[in-house]
Amino acid sequence: MEEYLTAKQVAEYLQVKPLTIYQWAREDKIPAIKIGRIWRFKKEAIDTYLEEQLHQKGSK
């Protein structure tokens, strides 16, 4: 079963403020889906995104 997180949960996971998560989602900086007015984040997609960011930073 796929696990979807709230912005608050992602913020805690990434150790940033929830407002930062909302801003990143609006700017397509992190993978997210908006259902009505509510943002949801697939945990697997967040983990994949983080890994990709690490590899990009390492190749510079």
CORMOCOR-V997202 format. One record per pair of residues at least 12 apart in sequence whose C-alpha atoms are under 10 Angstrom apart, sorted by the first residue. I is the first residue (numbers start at 1). GAP is how many residues later the second one is. If there is no record, write none. Layout:
# CORMOCOR-V997202
i=I gap=GAP
i=I gap=GAP
This chain:
# CORMOCOR-V997202
i=2 gap=40
i=2 gap=41
i=2 gap=42
i=3 gap=37
i=3 gap=38
i=3 gap=39
i=3 gap=40
i=3 gap=41
i=3 gap=42
i=4 gap=28
i=4 gap=29
i=4 gap=35
i=4 gap=36
i=4 gap=37
i=4 gap=38
i=4 gap=39
i=4 gap=40
i=4 gap=41
i=4 gap=42
i=5 gap=27
i=5 gap=34
i=5 gap=35
i=5 gap=36
i=5 gap=37
i=5 gap=38
i=5 gap=41
i=6 gap=12
i=6 gap=15
i=6 gap=26
i=6 gap=32
i=6 gap=33
i=6 gap=34
i=6 gap=35
i=6 gap=36
i=6 gap=37
i=7 gap=12
i=7 gap=13
i=7 gap=14
i=7 gap=15
i=7 gap=18
i=7 gap=25
i=7 gap=31
i=7 gap=32
i=7 gap=33
i=7 gap=34
i=8 gap=13
i=8 gap=14
i=8 gap=32
i=9 gap=12
i=9 gap=31
i=9 gap=32
i=9 gap=34
i=10 gap=12
i=10 gap=30
i=10 gap=31
i=10 gap=32
i=10 gap=33
i=10 gap=36
i=13 gap=30
i=13 gap=33
i=14 gap=32
i=14 gap=36
i=21 gap=18
i=21 gap=20
i=22 gap=16
i=22 gap=17
i=25 gap=14
i=25 gap=15
i=25 gap=16
i=26 gap=13
i=29 gap=20
i=30 gap=15
i=30 gap=16
i=30 gap=19
i=30 gap=20
i=31 gap=12
i=31 gap=13
i=31 gap=14
i=31 gap=15
i=31 gap=16
i=31 gap=17
i=31 gap=18
i=32 gap=13
i=32 gap=14
